[in-house]
Amino acid sequence: MSYDTSPSYPRPPAQQYPYDPAQPWQYQEPQPAAPRLPRREALGHHSDLRILRGAYRWQRRVATLTALGYFTLFLVLSAYAPSFMTSDITPGLPAGLLLALVQLPVTCLAIVLYEHTARRFVDPIADRIRKQAELDAKREAAR
């Protein structure tokens, strides 16, 4: 039979405490932290990029939720309202088929919304950032 000589509760390393836990009266001053390097000037205009990302994110959500929202509605109606989906709107045209055919125009609407929000919100911000970057590059080249 072997016997484990290690203590049940090993003592943590002395670097964790400013004093020895066994002798707390021998307090040692903590060493000061190493001086930090000065911060460099950030490249680019981060607030403009943050605004651009937000506008692009909003644009994607609008277009995606338009198409996926309609498709999800179609699936929910198919699963939970089969009597509605099989009811005839006109003789020979059930509501489910009509809603399925409307999916194509809704997808086209999502594309149009995507283009519209791109032109209205995202493109002006991107153009402003591009012009500012060109000016910054010219200033750097002149130095």
Secondary structure, 3 states (H helix, E strand, C coil): CCCCCCCCCCCCCHHHCCCECCECCCCCCCCCCCCCCCCCCCCCCHHHHHHHHHHHHHHHHHHHHHHHHHHHHHHHHHHHCHHHHHCEEECCEEHHHHHHHHHHHHHHHHHHHHHHHHHHHHHHHHHHHHHHHHHHHHHHHHC
